[in-house]
Amino acid sequence: MRVIPGAVLGWDMGAVLALAQALGVSTLIAAELLPEIEAVMVRKLNEQIGENHG
């Protein structure tokens, strides 16, 4: 993950795609689907961080 103090910015997509390839998952499919999943994950984690520091 890419993070800064107090916030999550996103995933390291290079690492994500390398992991997908190593697991035998189509990198094309991963590249299409994961950005939307990443956006939800980032939003939810940052909401939780905000609640814990708020």
C-alpha positions as protocol buffer text, in pm:
chain_id: "A"
residue {
  index: 1
  type: MET
  ca { x: 0 y: 0 z: 0 }
}
residue {
  index: 2
  type: ARG
  ca { x: 98 y: 359 z: -52 }
}
residue {
  index: 3
  type: VAL
  ca { x: 47 y: 553 z: 270 }
}
residue {
  index: 4
  type: ILE
  ca { x: 129 y: 885 z: 431 }
}
residue {
  index: 5
  type: PRO
  ca { x: 97 y: 964 z: 801 }
}
residue {
  index: 6
  type: GLY
  ca { x: -275 y: 953 z: 876 }
}
residue {
  index: 7
  type: ALA
  ca { x: -400 y: 834 z: 536 }
}
residue {
  index: 8
  type: VAL
  ca { x: -393 y: 551 z: 286 }
}
residue {
  index: 9
  type: LEU
  ca { x: -334 y: 664 z: -73 }
}
residue {
  index: 10
  type: GLY
  ca { x: -376 y: 335 z: -256 }
}
residue {
  index: 11
  type: TRP
  ca { x: -210 y: 16 z: -364 }
}
residue {
  index: 12
  type: ASP
  ca { x: 124 y: -24 z: -534 }
}
residue {
  index: 13
  type: MET
  ca { x: -30 y: -137 z: -863 }
}
residue {
  index: 14
  type: GLY
  ca { x: 301 y: -270 z: -995 }
}
residue {
  index: 15
  type: ALA
  ca { x: 317 y: -504 z: -697 }
}
residue {
  index: 16
  type: VAL
  ca { x: -51 y: -591 z: -731 }
}
residue {
  index: 17
  type: LEU
  ca { x: -12 y: -685 z: -1096 }
}
residue {
  index: 18
  type: ALA
  ca { x: 305 y: -886 z: -1024 }
}
residue {
  index: 19
  type: LEU
  ca { x: 115 y: -1074 z: -752 }
}
residue {
  index: 20
  type: ALA
  ca { x: -177 y: -1138 z: -988 }
}
residue {
  index: 21
  type: GLN
  ca { x: 60 y: -1275 z: -1250 }
}
residue {
  index: 22
  type: ALA
  ca { x: 237 y: -1496 z: -993 }
}
residue {
  index: 23
  type: LEU
  ca { x: -102 y: -1633 z: -885 }
}
residue {
  index: 24
  type: GLY
  ca { x: -203 y: -1706 z: -1243 }
}
residue {
  index: 25
  type: VAL
  ca { x: -467 y: -1433 z: -1256 }
}
residue {
  index: 26
  type: SER
  ca { x: -500 y: -1246 z: -1584 }
}
residue {
  index: 27
  type: THR
  ca { x: -319 y: -914 z: -1542 }
}
residue {
  index: 28
  type: LEU
  ca { x: -558 y: -758 z: -1795 }
}
residue {
  index: 29
  type: ILE
  ca { x: -856 y: -851 z: -1579 }
}
residue {
  index: 30
  type: ALA
  ca { x: -675 y: -741 z: -1263 }
}
residue {
  index: 31
  type: ALA
  ca { x: -590 y: -405 z: -1423 }
}
residue {
  index: 32
  type: GLU
  ca { x: -955 y: -356 z: -1517 }
}
residue {
  index: 33
  type: LEU
  ca { x: -1114 y: -458 z: -1186 }
}
residue {
  index: 34
  type: LEU
  ca { x: -871 y: -363 z: -911 }
}
residue {
  index: 35
  type: PRO
  ca { x: -879 y: 20 z: -941 }
}
residue {
  index: 36
  type: GLU
  ca { x: -1247 y: 22 z: -848 }
}
residue {
  index: 37
  type: ILE
  ca { x: -1185 y: -215 z: -557 }
}
residue {
  index: 38
  type: GLU
  ca { x: -886 y: -4 z: -453 }
}
residue {
  index: 39
  type: ALA
  ca { x: -1098 y: 312 z: -445 }
}
residue {
  index: 40
  type: VAL
  ca { x: -1349 y: 154 z: -206 }
}
residue {
  index: 41
  type: MET
  ca { x: -1072 y: 15 z: 13 }
}
residue {
  index: 42
  type: VAL
  ca { x: -897 y: 353 z: 33 }
}
residue {
  index: 43
  type: ARG
  ca { x: -1220 y: 535 z: 117 }
}
residue {
  index: 44
  type: LYS
  ca { x: -1318 y: 288 z: 392 }
}
residue {
  index: 45
  type: LEU
  ca { x: -971 y: 271 z: 549 }
}
residue {
  index: 46
  type: ASN
  ca { x: -944 y: 650 z: 555 }
}
residue {
  index: 47
  type: GLU
  ca { x: -1289 y: 672 z: 715 }
}
residue {
  index: 48
  type: GLN
  ca { x: -1171 y: 434 z: 987 }
}
residue {
  index: 49
  type: ILE
  ca { x: -848 y: 629 z: 1035 }
}
residue {
  index: 50
  type: GLY
  ca { x: -1052 y: 949 z: 1067 }
}
residue {
  index: 51
  type: GLU
  ca { x: -1281 y: 794 z: 1327 }
}
residue {
  index: 52
  type: ASN
  ca { x: -984 y: 675 z: 1532 }
}
residue {
  index: 53
  type: HIS
  ca { x: -809 y: 1014 z: 1521 }
}
residue {
  index: 54
  type: GLY
  ca { x: -1113 y: 1234 z: 1525 }
}
